[in-house]
């Protein structure tokens, strides 16, 4: 089960994405699937066809884990 998260990276805007599993205390990297801005837009420093990014955990200040209700409210788009 993938976890939807928001990564707070030092010196960068927050990044939303999915993690297959949460990082363990012994991990040094985190692999994020479908990285994007919190509003769903592409990250300007990634190529358009990138689906996974590996960040070193020492660059990440903290990780927010979203439940399914928060995920729809923060990331979802509905055009009316």
C-alpha positions as a printed Julia matrix, in Angstrom:
80×3 Matrix{Float64}:
   0.0    0.0     0.0
   1.46   3.34   -1.05
   1.46   6.24    1.41
   0.76   9.74    0.12
   3.22  12.13    1.72
   4.49  15.7     1.65
   8.26  16.04    1.9
   9.71  19.22    3.35
  13.11  19.54    1.69
  15.63  22.06    3.01
  15.74  25.16    0.8
  13.04  23.91   -1.61
   9.25  24.09   -1.8
   7.37  21.09   -0.37
   7.0   18.04   -2.61
   4.01  15.7    -2.67
   4.29  12.08   -3.77
   3.82   8.46   -2.8
   6.09   6.11   -0.87
   5.8    2.32   -1.11
   6.84   2.1     2.54
   7.79   4.63    5.16
  11.52   5.14    5.8
  13.12   3.11    8.57
  15.6    4.46   11.11
  18.48   2.84    9.19
  17.53   4.25    5.75
  19.63   6.97    4.13
  17.43   7.64    1.09
  13.74   7.88    0.29
  12.27   6.91   -3.11
   9.26   9.05   -4.05
   6.87   8.04   -6.82
   4.98  10.65   -8.86
   6.75  13.69   -7.36
   4.85  16.96   -7.78
   4.12  20.25   -6.06
   1.42  20.21   -3.4
  -1.03  21.72   -5.89
  -0.36  18.93   -8.4
   1.85  20.91  -10.79
   5.12  19.53  -12.15
   8.38  20.25  -10.38
  10.37  22.67  -12.56
  13.69  20.92  -11.91
  12.52  17.46  -13.04
  12.1   16.18  -16.58
   8.49  15.66  -17.73
   8.67  11.85  -17.87
  10.22  11.28  -14.4
   8.09   8.94  -12.26
  10.47   8.21   -9.35
  13.02  10.34   -7.53
  15.49   9.36   -4.81
  16.26  12.01   -2.18
  18.81  11.65    0.62
  17.09  11.73    4.0
  19.61  14.24    5.35
  18.1   16.87    2.97
  14.55  16.27    4.28
  13.42  18.26    7.33
  10.31  16.18    7.94
   7.67  14.07    6.17
   3.91  14.56    6.49
   1.8   11.43    5.95
  -1.64  12.17    4.52
  -4.72  10.09    5.14
  -7.1    9.48    2.25
  -9.46  12.35    3.24
  -6.62  14.91    3.4
  -5.21  13.6     0.14
  -8.38  14.45   -1.77
  -8.69  17.87   -0.16
  -5.08  19.0    -0.7
  -4.02  17.36   -3.97
  -7.21  16.63   -5.88
  -8.46  18.81   -8.73
 -12.1   19.33   -9.67
 -13.16  21.72  -12.4
 -16.66  23.02  -12.14
